[in-house]
Amino acid sequence: MELLPSLFQGCGRRPGGLGMTDTNLFRRKATECRRLAAAARNANDKAFWLGLVERWQTVESEIARRPVPDKCRSPPGRQCENLSAKG
């Protein structure tokens, strides 16, 4: 059973960088790691998964603190309007 690829699925960079990433993704990954830690058969595996929980929570809090750029508050995939060009 291969767990890591599914764990990291959806974590690639999007246009606009990680600042545009929904923090719910990281919260879901932390929850998944907690579940895997609870199911771990030995202390080393449990420690590994709990370490990943901490990392996902750190990333989530760092992303949540980043300001949204003023020039573009569009959802990912939509192009920002050029606010300075009026025609």
PyRosetta script that sets phi, psi and omega in degrees:
from pyrosetta import init, pose_from_sequence

init()
pose = pose_from_sequence("MELLPSLFQGCGRRPGGLGMTDTNLFRRKATECRRLAAAARNANDKAFWLGLVERWQTVESEIARRPVPDKCRSPPGRQCENLSAKG")
pose.set_psi(1, 123.4)
pose.set_omega(1, -176.4)
pose.set_phi(2, -103.6)
pose.set_psi(2, 110.1)
pose.set_omega(2, -173.5)
pose.set_phi(3, -94.3)
pose.set_psi(3, -37.0)
pose.set_omega(3, -172.0)
pose.set_phi(4, -62.3)
pose.set_psi(4, -41.8)
pose.set_omega(4, 179.7)
pose.set_phi(5, -58.2)
pose.set_psi(5, -41.1)
pose.set_omega(5, 179.0)
pose.set_phi(6, -69.5)
pose.set_psi(6, -31.5)
pose.set_omega(6, -179.5)
pose.set_phi(7, -64.6)
pose.set_psi(7, -37.4)
pose.set_omega(7, -176.9)
pose.set_phi(8, -97.0)
pose.set_psi(8, -0.1)
pose.set_omega(8, 179.4)
pose.set_phi(9, -62.7)
pose.set_psi(9, 135.3)
pose.set_omega(9, 179.3)
pose.set_phi(10, 86.4)
pose.set_psi(10, 8.2)
pose.set_omega(10, -177.5)
pose.set_phi(11, -103.0)
pose.set_psi(11, 10.0)
pose.set_omega(11, 179.0)
pose.set_phi(12, -70.0)
pose.set_psi(12, 165.0)
pose.set_omega(12, 179.1)
pose.set_phi(13, -72.3)
pose.set_psi(13, 140.4)
pose.set_omega(13, 174.8)
pose.set_phi(14, -107.2)
pose.set_psi(14, 162.7)
pose.set_omega(14, 172.7)
pose.set_phi(15, -56.1)
pose.set_psi(15, 131.5)
pose.set_omega(15, -178.3)
pose.set_phi(16, 100.2)
pose.set_psi(16, -6.7)
pose.set_omega(16, 176.9)
pose.set_phi(17, 80.4)
pose.set_psi(17, -174.2)
pose.set_omega(17, -176.7)
pose.set_phi(18, -66.8)
pose.set_psi(18, -20.5)
pose.set_omega(18, 179.0)
pose.set_phi(19, -61.2)
pose.set_psi(19, -20.8)
pose.set_omega(19, -179.5)
pose.set_phi(20, -92.7)
pose.set_psi(20, 0.3)
pose.set_omega(20, -175.9)
pose.set_phi(21, -81.6)
pose.set_psi(21, 138.4)
pose.set_omega(21, 178.0)
pose.set_phi(22, -69.7)
pose.set_psi(22, 128.1)
pose.set_omega(22, -178.9)
pose.set_phi(23, -67.2)
pose.set_psi(23, -18.2)
pose.set_omega(23, 177.7)
pose.set_phi(24, -61.4)
pose.set_psi(24, -31.3)
pose.set_omega(24, 177.4)
pose.set_phi(25, -57.8)
pose.set_psi(25, -47.4)
pose.set_omega(25, -177.9)
pose.set_phi(26, -68.7)
pose.set_psi(26, -35.6)
pose.set_omega(26, 176.9)
pose.set_phi(27, -64.0)
pose.set_psi(27, -42.1)
pose.set_omega(27, 178.6)
pose.set_phi(28, -64.7)
pose.set_psi(28, -39.9)
pose.set_omega(28, 179.2)
pose.set_phi(29, -64.8)
pose.set_psi(29, -40.5)
pose.set_omega(29, 178.0)
pose.set_phi(30, -63.2)
pose.set_psi(30, -40.9)
pose.set_omega(30, 178.3)
pose.set_phi(31, -63.2)
pose.set_psi(31, -41.5)
pose.set_omega(31, 178.2)
pose.set_phi(32, -63.1)
pose.set_psi(32, -40.7)
pose.set_omega(32, 178.8)
pose.set_phi(33, -66.5)
pose.set_psi(33, -37.1)
pose.set_omega(33, 176.4)
pose.set_phi(34, -61.2)
pose.set_psi(34, -42.4)
pose.set_omega(34, 179.0)
pose.set_phi(35, -62.4)
pose.set_psi(35, -43.5)
pose.set_omega(35, 179.4)
pose.set_phi(36, -67.0)
pose.set_psi(36, -35.0)
pose.set_omega(36, 177.1)
pose.set_phi(37, -64.9)
pose.set_psi(37, -40.8)
pose.set_omega(37, 179.7)
pose.set_phi(38, -65.1)
pose.set_psi(38, -30.4)
pose.set_omega(38, -179.1)
pose.set_phi(39, -89.7)
pose.set_psi(39, -4.6)
pose.set_omega(39, -176.4)
pose.set_phi(40, -62.0)
pose.set_psi(40, 143.8)
pose.set_omega(40, -177.0)
pose.set_phi(41, -90.7)
pose.set_psi(41, -14.0)
pose.set_omega(41, 179.2)
pose.set_phi(42, -144.8)
pose.set_psi(42, 166.5)
pose.set_omega(42, -174.5)
pose.set_phi(43, -63.7)
pose.set_psi(43, -36.9)
pose.set_omega(43, 179.9)
pose.set_phi(44, -63.8)
pose.set_psi(44, -44.6)
pose.set_omega(44, 178.8)
pose.set_phi(45, -64.9)
pose.set_psi(45, -42.3)
pose.set_omega(45, 179.2)
pose.set_phi(46, -60.8)
pose.set_psi(46, -44.0)
pose.set_omega(46, 178.9)
pose.set_phi(47, -62.7)
pose.set_psi(47, -39.4)
pose.set_omega(47, 177.7)
pose.set_phi(48, -58.9)
pose.set_psi(48, -52.0)
pose.set_omega(48, -177.9)
pose.set_phi(49, -64.8)
pose.set_psi(49, -38.6)
pose.set_omega(49, 178.6)
pose.set_phi(50, -67.4)
pose.set_psi(50, -32.3)
pose.set_omega(50, 174.2)
pose.set_phi(51, -63.6)
pose.set_psi(51, -40.0)
pose.set_omega(51, 176.7)
pose.set_phi(52, -67.1)
pose.set_psi(52, -35.5)
pose.set_omega(52, 175.6)
pose.set_phi(53, -56.4)
pose.set_psi(53, -48.4)
pose.set_omega(53, 179.5)
pose.set_phi(54, -59.6)
pose.set_psi(54, -41.8)
pose.set_omega(54, -179.8)
pose.set_phi(55, -64.9)
pose.set_psi(55, -45.4)
pose.set_omega(55, 179.0)
pose.set_phi(56, -61.8)
pose.set_psi(56, -39.4)
pose.set_omega(56, 179.3)
pose.set_phi(57, -66.7)
pose.set_psi(57, -37.0)
pose.set_omega(57, 177.1)
pose.set_phi(58, -64.1)
pose.set_psi(58, -46.1)
pose.set_omega(58, 179.1)
pose.set_phi(59, -62.0)
pose.set_psi(59, -44.3)
pose.set_omega(59, 179.4)
pose.set_phi(60, -57.3)
pose.set_psi(60, -46.8)
pose.set_omega(60, -178.0)
pose.set_phi(61, -69.2)
pose.set_psi(61, -34.9)
pose.set_omega(61, 177.3)
pose.set_phi(62, -66.4)
pose.set_psi(62, -42.6)
pose.set_omega(62, 179.2)
pose.set_phi(63, -66.6)
pose.set_psi(63, -40.5)
pose.set_omega(63, -179.2)
pose.set_phi(64, -63.0)
pose.set_psi(64, -29.5)
pose.set_omega(64, -179.2)
pose.set_phi(65, -80.8)
pose.set_psi(65, -17.4)
pose.set_omega(65, -178.1)
pose.set_phi(66, -70.0)
pose.set_psi(66, 134.4)
pose.set_omega(66, 178.3)
pose.set_phi(67, -72.4)
pose.set_psi(67, 149.2)
pose.set_omega(67, 174.8)
pose.set_phi(68, -79.9)
pose.set_psi(68, 129.9)
pose.set_omega(68, 179.8)
pose.set_phi(69, -58.0)
pose.set_psi(69, 135.8)
pose.set_omega(69, -179.4)
pose.set_phi(70, -65.0)
pose.set_psi(70, -33.9)
pose.set_omega(70, -173.3)
pose.set_phi(71, -72.3)
pose.set_psi(71, -18.7)
pose.set_omega(71, -177.3)
pose.set_phi(72, -151.3)
pose.set_psi(72, 115.0)
pose.set_omega(72, 174.8)
pose.set_phi(73, -116.8)
pose.set_psi(73, 23.1)
pose.set_omega(73, 180.0)
pose.set_phi(74, -73.1)
pose.set_psi(74, 151.9)
pose.set_omega(74, 174.4)
pose.set_phi(75, -63.4)
pose.set_psi(75, 155.7)
pose.set_omega(75, 177.6)
pose.set_phi(76, -55.2)
pose.set_psi(76, 141.5)
pose.set_omega(76, 179.0)
pose.set_phi(77, 93.9)
pose.set_psi(77, -17.7)
pose.set_omega(77, 176.7)
pose.set_phi(78, -97.4)
pose.set_psi(78, 141.6)
pose.set_omega(78, -177.9)
pose.set_phi(79, -82.0)
pose.set_psi(79, 138.6)
pose.set_omega(79, 178.0)
pose.set_phi(80, -70.9)
pose.set_psi(80, 144.6)
pose.set_omega(80, 174.5)
pose.set_phi(81, -79.1)
pose.set_psi(81, 146.0)
pose.set_omega(81, 176.4)
pose.set_phi(82, -81.7)
pose.set_psi(82, 100.4)
pose.set_omega(82, -174.3)
pose.set_phi(83, -69.3)
pose.set_psi(83, -24.9)
pose.set_omega(83, -177.0)
pose.set_phi(84, -83.7)
pose.set_psi(84, -18.5)
pose.set_omega(84, -178.2)
pose.set_phi(85, -97.6)
pose.set_psi(85, 113.8)
pose.set_omega(85, 177.2)
pose.set_phi(86, -117.3)
pose.set_psi(86, 124.9)
pose.set_omega(86, -173.0)
pose.set_phi(87, -130.9)
pose.dump_pdb("model.pdb")
